[in-house]
Amino acid sequence: MKPILKLYRGYANEQELIVMGHVFRPTATRDYNFQKRNLKNARSIIELFSTKTQANADVFLEHNGIKIHTKTLDDGYFKFCVPLDQFEKYGWIDYQVNIIYKDKIIAAKESYIRPHKGNFGIISDIDDTFLVSHSLNPFKKLYILLFRDIHKRKVFDDVVTHYQALSFAGIQNKEEQNAFFYVSSSEWNLYRFIIKFTEIHQLPKAVLLLKDIKTKLSDFFLTGRGNHNHKFEKIKHILEFYPNLEYILLGDDSQKDAYLYEAICKIFPVTVKAVYIRQTGHHKKEKIMSLLRNLETLKVSVCYFKDSSEAMAHSKTIGII
């Protein structure tokens, strides 16, 4: 057995590259199997929360002709924040990270996004924003996660069409795409599941920013719950990292998305173009409607919608797509 190196999609601006991942201890536990069904699927999901990380492991980034060394944190997480001097490429760009185990190199490749100035940045929640998750019912949410394999999980009607249109909004060269970010309270444990799900449904390729990894089985029952401040900090970081993009924020009313987005709009009153909030219950919430009306006074275009066709029509009305 050998350690497992997992990389995540990164991102870069004109001066800096940020890429990240985890190193896991050698284990006989298999990674999530996308072909398993029912009880076997449940076992695969639970095993994702029983993983053991490797602290202080040596990690090497190879990019643009240079090699940079760092070590993993206590939870096996590593993150490279490095200068990106004299680099002219844009779009999705490959990078490689290596670890060394018993004098053998273990390598992995991933990619990062580097968007042009003036493009859109699209930031979306995951659960009940595009992935049907039933977050209002924690027991049902856990049941679906455990017993519905990835091929039986659903997206909302028309959400893929809307997201694909946003991916190319304002772009003349169709070989490029806007920078998409999926920011969620799900943990890094579910990274491959989310990536595979978005690929199956042809959602835009995106950077994922998730919650700290969980390594105890008991943590599984609290997945996606708890404090959502990390989402606010990650979204704030994106807008600070890319001050020259215009932003579209998409979420739902099942948790705190609208309140997080309100705070973001107040801090960044120039760069947020539109806020979309999906209605998850039978009726719209008065507090959410009041909040969105307040955002309109900041000249932020808002849409509180039940069906993604409404959101797409709104995007056309305001000239985004």
TORVEX-866979 format. One record per residue (C-alpha): x, y, z; residue number from 1; residue in three letters. Coordinates in nm, 2 decimals. Example, Ala and Ser with C-alpha at 12.3 -4.5 7.8 and 13.67 -1.06 7.14 Angstrom:
<nodes>
@X=1.23	Y=-0.45	Z=0.78	i=1	aa=Ala
@X=1.37	Y=-0.11	Z=0.71	i=2	aa=Ser
</nodes>
This chain:
<nodes>
@X=0.00	Y=0.00	Z=0.00	i=1	aa=Met
@X=0.11	Y=0.36	Z=-0.06	i=2	aa=Lys
@X=-0.01	Y=0.71	Z=0.04	i=3	aa=Pro
@X=-0.29	Y=0.86	Z=-0.17	i=4	aa=Ile
@X=-0.24	Y=1.20	Z=-0.32	i=5	aa=Leu
@X=-0.56	Y=1.39	Z=-0.42	i=6	aa=Lys
@X=-0.55	Y=1.73	Z=-0.60	i=7	aa=Leu
@X=-0.83	Y=1.98	Z=-0.64	i=8	aa=Tyr
@X=-0.90	Y=2.23	Z=-0.91	i=9	aa=Arg
@X=-0.71	Y=2.56	Z=-0.84	i=10	aa=Gly
@X=-0.73	Y=2.92	Z=-0.95	i=11	aa=Tyr
@X=-0.50	Y=3.20	Z=-1.05	i=12	aa=Ala
@X=-0.50	Y=3.57	Z=-1.11	i=13	aa=Asn
@X=-0.24	Y=3.80	Z=-1.28	i=14	aa=Glu
@X=0.01	Y=3.76	Z=-0.99	i=15	aa=Gln
@X=-0.06	Y=3.44	Z=-0.79	i=16	aa=Glu
@X=-0.15	Y=3.07	Z=-0.83	i=17	aa=Leu
@X=-0.34	Y=2.88	Z=-0.57	i=18	aa=Ile
@X=-0.36	Y=2.50	Z=-0.58	i=19	aa=Val
@X=-0.45	Y=2.25	Z=-0.30	i=20	aa=Met
@X=-0.51	Y=1.89	Z=-0.21	i=21	aa=Gly
@X=-0.48	Y=1.62	Z=0.06	i=22	aa=His
@X=-0.24	Y=1.34	Z=0.13	i=23	aa=Val
@X=-0.39	Y=1.03	Z=0.29	i=24	aa=Phe
@X=-0.22	Y=0.75	Z=0.48	i=25	aa=Arg
@X=-0.18	Y=0.41	Z=0.31	i=26	aa=Pro
@X=-0.51	Y=0.22	Z=0.34	i=27	aa=Thr
@X=-0.69	Y=-0.09	Z=0.21	i=28	aa=Ala
@X=-1.01	Y=0.11	Z=0.20	i=29	aa=Thr
@X=-1.12	Y=0.17	Z=-0.16	i=30	aa=Arg
@X=-1.22	Y=0.51	Z=-0.29	i=31	aa=Asp
@X=-1.58	Y=0.59	Z=-0.37	i=32	aa=Tyr
@X=-1.71	Y=0.35	Z=-0.64	i=33	aa=Asn
@X=-1.96	Y=0.52	Z=-0.87	i=34	aa=Phe
@X=-2.10	Y=0.19	Z=-0.99	i=35	aa=Gln
@X=-2.22	Y=0.06	Z=-0.66	i=36	aa=Lys
@X=-2.59	Y=0.06	Z=-0.57	i=37	aa=Arg
@X=-2.81	Y=0.08	Z=-0.26	i=38	aa=Asn
@X=-2.63	Y=-0.07	Z=0.05	i=39	aa=Leu
@X=-2.30	Y=-0.09	Z=-0.13	i=40	aa=Lys
@X=-2.33	Y=0.28	Z=-0.22	i=41	aa=Asn
@X=-2.40	Y=0.36	Z=0.14	i=42	aa=Ala
@X=-2.09	Y=0.17	Z=0.25	i=43	aa=Arg
@X=-1.88	Y=0.36	Z=-0.01	i=44	aa=Ser
@X=-2.02	Y=0.70	Z=0.11	i=45	aa=Ile
@X=-1.95	Y=0.62	Z=0.48	i=46	aa=Ile
@X=-1.60	Y=0.51	Z=0.40	i=47	aa=Glu
@X=-1.53	Y=0.85	Z=0.26	i=48	aa=Leu
@X=-1.57	Y=0.98	Z=0.62	i=49	aa=Phe
@X=-1.34	Y=0.71	Z=0.77	i=50	aa=Ser
@X=-1.03	Y=0.82	Z=0.59	i=51	aa=Thr
@X=-0.70	Y=0.89	Z=0.76	i=52	aa=Lys
@X=-0.49	Y=1.19	Z=0.65	i=53	aa=Thr
@X=-0.11	Y=1.23	Z=0.66	i=54	aa=Gln
@X=0.03	Y=1.52	Z=0.85	i=55	aa=Ala
@X=0.36	Y=1.69	Z=0.76	i=56	aa=Asn
@X=0.40	Y=1.50	Z=0.44	i=57	aa=Ala
@X=0.65	Y=1.65	Z=0.18	i=58	aa=Asp
@X=0.47	Y=1.78	Z=-0.12	i=59	aa=Val
@X=0.62	Y=1.92	Z=-0.44	i=60	aa=Phe
@X=0.45	Y=2.15	Z=-0.70	i=61	aa=Leu
@X=0.60	Y=2.15	Z=-1.05	i=62	aa=Glu
@X=0.48	Y=2.43	Z=-1.27	i=63	aa=His
@X=0.62	Y=2.67	Z=-1.53	i=64	aa=Asn
@X=0.97	Y=2.52	Z=-1.50	i=65	aa=Gly
@X=1.00	Y=2.55	Z=-1.12	i=66	aa=Ile
@X=0.96	Y=2.31	Z=-0.83	i=67	aa=Lys
@X=0.83	Y=2.43	Z=-0.50	i=68	aa=Ile
@X=0.83	Y=2.23	Z=-0.17	i=69	aa=His
@X=0.58	Y=2.24	Z=0.12	i=70	aa=Thr
@X=0.44	Y=2.01	Z=0.38	i=71	aa=Lys
@X=0.08	Y=1.91	Z=0.47	i=72	aa=Thr
@X=-0.10	Y=2.05	Z=0.77	i=73	aa=Leu
@X=-0.22	Y=1.84	Z=1.06	i=74	aa=Asp
@X=-0.53	Y=1.73	Z=0.86	i=75	aa=Asp
@X=-0.33	Y=1.63	Z=0.56	i=76	aa=Gly
@X=-0.43	Y=1.94	Z=0.37	i=77	aa=Tyr
@X=-0.18	Y=2.13	Z=0.16	i=78	aa=Phe
@X=-0.21	Y=2.46	Z=-0.02	i=79	aa=Lys
@X=0.04	Y=2.63	Z=-0.25	i=80	aa=Phe
@X=0.00	Y=3.01	Z=-0.28	i=81	aa=Cys
@X=0.28	Y=3.11	Z=-0.51	i=82	aa=Val
@X=0.38	Y=3.40	Z=-0.74	i=83	aa=Pro
@X=0.29	Y=3.36	Z=-1.11	i=84	aa=Leu
@X=0.55	Y=3.58	Z=-1.28	i=85	aa=Asp
@X=0.57	Y=3.63	Z=-1.66	i=86	aa=Gln
@X=0.29	Y=3.38	Z=-1.73	i=87	aa=Phe
@X=0.06	Y=3.46	Z=-2.03	i=88	aa=Glu
@X=-0.18	Y=3.16	Z=-2.05	i=89	aa=Lys
@X=-0.55	Y=3.19	Z=-1.96	i=90	aa=Tyr
@X=-0.84	Y=2.95	Z=-1.92	i=91	aa=Gly
@X=-0.79	Y=2.60	Z=-1.77	i=92	aa=Trp
@X=-0.42	Y=2.51	Z=-1.73	i=93	aa=Ile
@X=-0.27	Y=2.19	Z=-1.60	i=94	aa=Asp
@X=-0.04	Y=2.15	Z=-1.30	i=95	aa=Tyr
@X=0.14	Y=1.86	Z=-1.13	i=96	aa=Gln
@X=0.21	Y=1.78	Z=-0.77	i=97	aa=Val
@X=0.44	Y=1.50	Z=-0.64	i=98	aa=Asn
@X=0.50	Y=1.32	Z=-0.31	i=99	aa=Ile
@X=0.78	Y=1.07	Z=-0.24	i=100	aa=Ile
@X=0.72	Y=0.74	Z=-0.07	i=101	aa=Tyr
@X=1.00	Y=0.49	Z=-0.02	i=102	aa=Lys
@X=1.22	Y=0.66	Z=-0.28	i=103	aa=Asp
@X=0.93	Y=0.64	Z=-0.54	i=104	aa=Lys
@X=0.76	Y=0.94	Z=-0.68	i=105	aa=Ile
@X=0.38	Y=0.95	Z=-0.66	i=106	aa=Ile
@X=0.25	Y=1.21	Z=-0.91	i=107	aa=Ala
@X=-0.10	Y=1.36	Z=-0.98	i=108	aa=Ala
@X=-0.22	Y=1.61	Z=-1.23	i=109	aa=Lys
@X=-0.51	Y=1.86	Z=-1.21	i=110	aa=Glu
@X=-0.60	Y=2.20	Z=-1.36	i=111	aa=Ser
@X=-0.66	Y=2.55	Z=-1.25	i=112	aa=Tyr
@X=-0.86	Y=2.85	Z=-1.39	i=113	aa=Ile
@X=-0.71	Y=3.18	Z=-1.49	i=114	aa=Arg
@X=-0.98	Y=3.41	Z=-1.62	i=115	aa=Pro
@X=-0.94	Y=3.73	Z=-1.83	i=116	aa=His
@X=-1.01	Y=4.06	Z=-1.67	i=117	aa=Lys
@X=-1.37	Y=4.19	Z=-1.73	i=118	aa=Gly
@X=-1.52	Y=3.84	Z=-1.75	i=119	aa=Asn
@X=-1.79	Y=3.72	Z=-1.52	i=120	aa=Phe
@X=-1.73	Y=3.52	Z=-1.20	i=121	aa=Gly
@X=-2.01	Y=3.28	Z=-1.12	i=122	aa=Ile
@X=-2.04	Y=3.16	Z=-0.76	i=123	aa=Ile
@X=-2.30	Y=2.89	Z=-0.69	i=124	aa=Ser
@X=-2.40	Y=2.69	Z=-0.39	i=125	aa=Asp
@X=-2.46	Y=2.31	Z=-0.45	i=126	aa=Ile
@X=-2.72	Y=2.15	Z=-0.23	i=127	aa=Asp
@X=-3.07	Y=2.25	Z=-0.34	i=128	aa=Asp
@X=-2.93	Y=2.52	Z=-0.57	i=129	aa=Thr
@X=-2.85	Y=2.28	Z=-0.86	i=130	aa=Phe
@X=-2.84	Y=1.94	Z=-0.68	i=131	aa=Leu
@X=-3.17	Y=1.82	Z=-0.54	i=132	aa=Val
@X=-3.07	Y=1.74	Z=-0.18	i=133	aa=Ser
@X=-3.37	Y=1.82	Z=0.05	i=134	aa=His
@X=-3.16	Y=2.02	Z=0.30	i=135	aa=Ser
@X=-3.48	Y=2.12	Z=0.49	i=136	aa=Leu
@X=-3.52	Y=1.76	Z=0.59	i=137	aa=Asn
@X=-3.18	Y=1.64	Z=0.73	i=138	aa=Pro
@X=-3.29	Y=1.27	Z=0.76	i=139	aa=Phe
@X=-3.41	Y=1.26	Z=0.40	i=140	aa=Lys
@X=-3.09	Y=1.43	Z=0.29	i=141	aa=Lys
@X=-2.88	Y=1.16	Z=0.46	i=142	aa=Leu
@X=-3.10	Y=0.89	Z=0.32	i=143	aa=Tyr
@X=-3.07	Y=1.01	Z=-0.03	i=144	aa=Ile
@X=-2.69	Y=1.05	Z=0.00	i=145	aa=Leu
@X=-2.66	Y=0.70	Z=0.13	i=146	aa=Leu
@X=-2.90	Y=0.50	Z=-0.08	i=147	aa=Phe
@X=-2.93	Y=0.68	Z=-0.41	i=148	aa=Arg
@X=-2.62	Y=0.63	Z=-0.61	i=149	aa=Asp
@X=-2.48	Y=0.91	Z=-0.82	i=150	aa=Ile
@X=-2.67	Y=0.81	Z=-1.14	i=151	aa=His
@X=-3.00	Y=0.85	Z=-0.95	i=152	aa=Lys
@X=-2.93	Y=1.19	Z=-0.80	i=153	aa=Arg
@X=-3.11	Y=1.47	Z=-0.98	i=154	aa=Lys
@X=-3.06	Y=1.83	Z=-1.09	i=155	aa=Val
@X=-3.34	Y=2.08	Z=-1.11	i=156	aa=Phe
@X=-3.51	Y=2.12	Z=-1.44	i=157	aa=Asp
@X=-3.34	Y=2.38	Z=-1.67	i=158	aa=Asp
@X=-3.06	Y=2.44	Z=-1.43	i=159	aa=Val
@X=-2.80	Y=2.30	Z=-1.66	i=160	aa=Val
@X=-2.92	Y=2.51	Z=-1.95	i=161	aa=Thr
@X=-2.90	Y=2.82	Z=-1.73	i=162	aa=His
@X=-2.55	Y=2.74	Z=-1.60	i=163	aa=Tyr
@X=-2.41	Y=2.66	Z=-1.94	i=164	aa=Gln
@X=-2.54	Y=3.00	Z=-2.07	i=165	aa=Ala
@X=-2.38	Y=3.18	Z=-1.78	i=166	aa=Leu
@X=-2.06	Y=3.00	Z=-1.85	i=167	aa=Ser
@X=-2.03	Y=3.18	Z=-2.18	i=168	aa=Phe
@X=-2.20	Y=3.51	Z=-2.08	i=169	aa=Ala
@X=-2.03	Y=3.81	Z=-2.23	i=170	aa=Gly
@X=-1.76	Y=3.60	Z=-2.40	i=171	aa=Ile
@X=-1.70	Y=3.64	Z=-2.77	i=172	aa=Gln
@X=-1.44	Y=3.37	Z=-2.80	i=173	aa=Asn
@X=-1.64	Y=3.05	Z=-2.74	i=174	aa=Lys
@X=-1.31	Y=2.86	Z=-2.66	i=175	aa=Glu
@X=-1.31	Y=3.04	Z=-2.33	i=176	aa=Glu
@X=-1.54	Y=3.02	Z=-2.03	i=177	aa=Gln
@X=-1.63	Y=3.23	Z=-1.73	i=178	aa=Asn
@X=-1.47	Y=3.13	Z=-1.40	i=179	aa=Ala
@X=-1.72	Y=2.91	Z=-1.21	i=180	aa=Phe
@X=-1.69	Y=2.84	Z=-0.84	i=181	aa=Phe
@X=-1.91	Y=2.59	Z=-0.64	i=182	aa=Tyr
@X=-1.89	Y=2.69	Z=-0.28	i=183	aa=Val
@X=-2.06	Y=2.46	Z=-0.03	i=184	aa=Ser
@X=-2.08	Y=2.34	Z=0.33	i=185	aa=Ser
@X=-2.02	Y=1.99	Z=0.21	i=186	aa=Ser
@X=-1.68	Y=1.86	Z=0.31	i=187	aa=Glu
@X=-1.37	Y=1.78	Z=0.10	i=188	aa=Trp
@X=-1.47	Y=1.41	Z=0.15	i=189	aa=Asn
@X=-1.74	Y=1.45	Z=-0.11	i=190	aa=Leu
@X=-1.52	Y=1.62	Z=-0.37	i=191	aa=Tyr
@X=-1.50	Y=1.34	Z=-0.62	i=192	aa=Arg
@X=-1.87	Y=1.27	Z=-0.58	i=193	aa=Phe
@X=-1.95	Y=1.63	Z=-0.67	i=194	aa=Ile
@X=-1.71	Y=1.65	Z=-0.96	i=195	aa=Ile
@X=-1.85	Y=1.33	Z=-1.11	i=196	aa=Lys
@X=-2.21	Y=1.45	Z=-1.06	i=197	aa=Phe
@X=-2.14	Y=1.78	Z=-1.24	i=198	aa=Thr
@X=-1.96	Y=1.59	Z=-1.52	i=199	aa=Glu
@X=-2.26	Y=1.35	Z=-1.57	i=200	aa=Ile
@X=-2.50	Y=1.64	Z=-1.60	i=201	aa=His
@X=-2.27	Y=1.86	Z=-1.81	i=202	aa=Gln
@X=-2.26	Y=2.14	Z=-1.56	i=203	aa=Leu
@X=-1.98	Y=2.39	Z=-1.62	i=204	aa=Pro
@X=-1.63	Y=2.29	Z=-1.50	i=205	aa=Lys
@X=-1.57	Y=2.48	Z=-1.18	i=206	aa=Ala
@X=-1.34	Y=2.53	Z=-0.88	i=207	aa=Val
@X=-1.48	Y=2.37	Z=-0.57	i=208	aa=Leu
@X=-1.43	Y=2.53	Z=-0.23	i=209	aa=Leu
@X=-1.56	Y=2.30	Z=0.04	i=210	aa=Leu
@X=-1.55	Y=2.26	Z=0.42	i=211	aa=Lys
@X=-1.26	Y=2.10	Z=0.62	i=212	aa=Asp
@X=-1.22	Y=1.73	Z=0.57	i=213	aa=Ile
@X=-1.38	Y=1.49	Z=0.82	i=214	aa=Lys
@X=-1.20	Y=1.18	Z=0.94	i=215	aa=Thr
@X=-1.44	Y=1.03	Z=1.20	i=216	aa=Lys
@X=-1.74	Y=0.82	Z=1.11	i=217	aa=Leu
@X=-1.95	Y=1.02	Z=1.36	i=218	aa=Ser
@X=-1.89	Y=1.33	Z=1.16	i=219	aa=Asp
@X=-2.08	Y=1.18	Z=0.86	i=220	aa=Phe
@X=-2.41	Y=1.24	Z=1.03	i=221	aa=Phe
@X=-2.34	Y=1.61	Z=1.05	i=222	aa=Leu
@X=-2.22	Y=1.65	Z=0.69	i=223	aa=Thr
@X=-2.32	Y=1.98	Z=0.53	i=224	aa=Gly
@X=-2.45	Y=2.12	Z=0.86	i=225	aa=Arg
@X=-2.31	Y=2.36	Z=1.12	i=226	aa=Gly
@X=-2.17	Y=2.71	Z=1.08	i=227	aa=Asn
@X=-2.17	Y=2.85	Z=0.73	i=228	aa=His
@X=-1.92	Y=3.13	Z=0.80	i=229	aa=Asn
@X=-1.66	Y=2.94	Z=0.60	i=230	aa=His
@X=-1.87	Y=3.00	Z=0.29	i=231	aa=Lys
@X=-1.88	Y=3.37	Z=0.35	i=232	aa=Phe
@X=-1.50	Y=3.38	Z=0.40	i=233	aa=Glu
@X=-1.44	Y=3.18	Z=0.08	i=234	aa=Lys
@X=-1.67	Y=3.39	Z=-0.13	i=235	aa=Ile
@X=-1.52	Y=3.71	Z=0.01	i=236	aa=Lys
@X=-1.18	Y=3.57	Z=-0.08	i=237	aa=His
@X=-1.28	Y=3.50	Z=-0.44	i=238	aa=Ile
@X=-1.40	Y=3.86	Z=-0.48	i=239	aa=Leu
@X=-1.08	Y=4.00	Z=-0.33	i=240	aa=Glu
@X=-0.87	Y=3.77	Z=-0.54	i=241	aa=Phe
@X=-1.05	Y=3.87	Z=-0.86	i=242	aa=Tyr
@X=-1.14	Y=4.24	Z=-0.82	i=243	aa=Pro
@X=-1.18	Y=4.29	Z=-1.19	i=244	aa=Asn
@X=-1.46	Y=4.04	Z=-1.25	i=245	aa=Leu
@X=-1.83	Y=4.10	Z=-1.23	i=246	aa=Glu
@X=-2.01	Y=3.85	Z=-1.02	i=247	aa=Tyr
@X=-2.33	Y=3.64	Z=-1.03	i=248	aa=Ile
@X=-2.42	Y=3.47	Z=-0.71	i=249	aa=Leu
@X=-2.66	Y=3.17	Z=-0.70	i=250	aa=Leu
@X=-2.80	Y=3.00	Z=-0.39	i=251	aa=Gly
@X=-3.13	Y=2.88	Z=-0.23	i=252	aa=Asp
@X=-3.35	Y=2.97	Z=0.06	i=253	aa=Asp
@X=-3.30	Y=2.65	Z=0.26	i=254	aa=Ser
@X=-3.01	Y=2.78	Z=0.47	i=255	aa=Gln
@X=-2.82	Y=3.10	Z=0.48	i=256	aa=Lys
@X=-2.72	Y=3.18	Z=0.12	i=257	aa=Asp
@X=-2.93	Y=3.49	Z=0.09	i=258	aa=Ala
@X=-2.79	Y=3.64	Z=0.41	i=259	aa=Tyr
@X=-2.43	Y=3.56	Z=0.31	i=260	aa=Leu
@X=-2.49	Y=3.72	Z=-0.03	i=261	aa=Tyr
@X=-2.64	Y=4.03	Z=0.12	i=262	aa=Glu
@X=-2.33	Y=4.08	Z=0.33	i=263	aa=Ala
@X=-2.11	Y=4.02	Z=0.02	i=264	aa=Ile
@X=-2.30	Y=4.28	Z=-0.18	i=265	aa=Cys
@X=-2.26	Y=4.54	Z=0.10	i=266	aa=Lys
@X=-1.89	Y=4.48	Z=0.12	i=267	aa=Ile
@X=-1.85	Y=4.47	Z=-0.26	i=268	aa=Phe
@X=-2.11	Y=4.73	Z=-0.39	i=269	aa=Pro
@X=-1.96	Y=4.76	Z=-0.74	i=270	aa=Val
@X=-1.87	Y=4.41	Z=-0.86	i=271	aa=Thr
@X=-2.19	Y=4.20	Z=-0.78	i=272	aa=Val
@X=-2.41	Y=4.21	Z=-1.09	i=273	aa=Lys
@X=-2.70	Y=3.97	Z=-0.98	i=274	aa=Ala
@X=-2.82	Y=3.74	Z=-0.70	i=275	aa=Val
@X=-3.03	Y=3.44	Z=-0.77	i=276	aa=Tyr
@X=-3.21	Y=3.25	Z=-0.49	i=277	aa=Ile
@X=-3.40	Y=2.93	Z=-0.55	i=278	aa=Arg
@X=-3.73	Y=2.88	Z=-0.36	i=279	aa=Gln
@X=-3.72	Y=2.54	Z=-0.20	i=280	aa=Thr
@X=-4.05	Y=2.54	Z=-0.01	i=281	aa=Gly
@X=-4.41	Y=2.58	Z=-0.12	i=282	aa=His
@X=-4.41	Y=2.95	Z=-0.05	i=283	aa=His
@X=-4.16	Y=3.23	Z=-0.08	i=284	aa=Lys
@X=-4.02	Y=3.36	Z=0.25	i=285	aa=Lys
@X=-4.10	Y=3.71	Z=0.35	i=286	aa=Glu
@X=-3.76	Y=3.77	Z=0.51	i=287	aa=Lys
@X=-3.59	Y=3.66	Z=0.19	i=288	aa=Ile
@X=-3.81	Y=3.89	Z=-0.03	i=289	aa=Met
@X=-3.74	Y=4.18	Z=0.20	i=290	aa=Ser
@X=-3.36	Y=4.12	Z=0.19	i=291	aa=Leu
@X=-3.36	Y=4.10	Z=-0.19	i=292	aa=Leu
@X=-3.56	Y=4.42	Z=-0.22	i=293	aa=Arg
@X=-3.29	Y=4.58	Z=0.00	i=294	aa=Asn
@X=-3.02	Y=4.46	Z=-0.24	i=295	aa=Leu
@X=-3.21	Y=4.62	Z=-0.53	i=296	aa=Glu
@X=-3.14	Y=4.96	Z=-0.37	i=297	aa=Thr
@X=-2.77	Y=4.88	Z=-0.41	i=298	aa=Leu
@X=-2.84	Y=4.83	Z=-0.79	i=299	aa=Lys
@X=-2.80	Y=4.46	Z=-0.76	i=300	aa=Val
@X=-3.04	Y=4.27	Z=-0.99	i=301	aa=Ser
@X=-3.22	Y=4.00	Z=-0.80	i=302	aa=Val
@X=-3.43	Y=3.69	Z=-0.88	i=303	aa=Cys
@X=-3.62	Y=3.48	Z=-0.63	i=304	aa=Tyr
@X=-3.74	Y=3.18	Z=-0.84	i=305	aa=Phe
@X=-3.90	Y=2.84	Z=-0.82	i=306	aa=Lys
@X=-3.80	Y=2.71	Z=-1.16	i=307	aa=Asp
@X=-3.47	Y=2.76	Z=-1.33	i=308	aa=Ser
@X=-3.66	Y=2.87	Z=-1.65	i=309	aa=Ser
@X=-3.75	Y=3.18	Z=-1.45	i=310	aa=Glu
@X=-3.39	Y=3.25	Z=-1.36	i=311	aa=Ala
@X=-3.28	Y=3.20	Z=-1.72	i=312	aa=Met
@X=-3.55	Y=3.45	Z=-1.84	i=313	aa=Ala
@X=-3.43	Y=3.70	Z=-1.59	i=314	aa=His
@X=-3.07	Y=3.66	Z=-1.70	i=315	aa=Ser
@X=-3.19	Y=3.74	Z=-2.06	i=316	aa=Lys
@X=-3.39	Y=4.04	Z=-1.94	i=317	aa=Thr
@X=-3.09	Y=4.20	Z=-1.77	i=318	aa=Ile
@X=-2.86	Y=4.12	Z=-2.07	i=319	aa=Gly
@X=-2.63	Y=3.87	Z=-1.90	i=320	aa=Ile
@X=-2.71	Y=3.60	Z=-2.15	i=321	aa=Ile
</nodes>
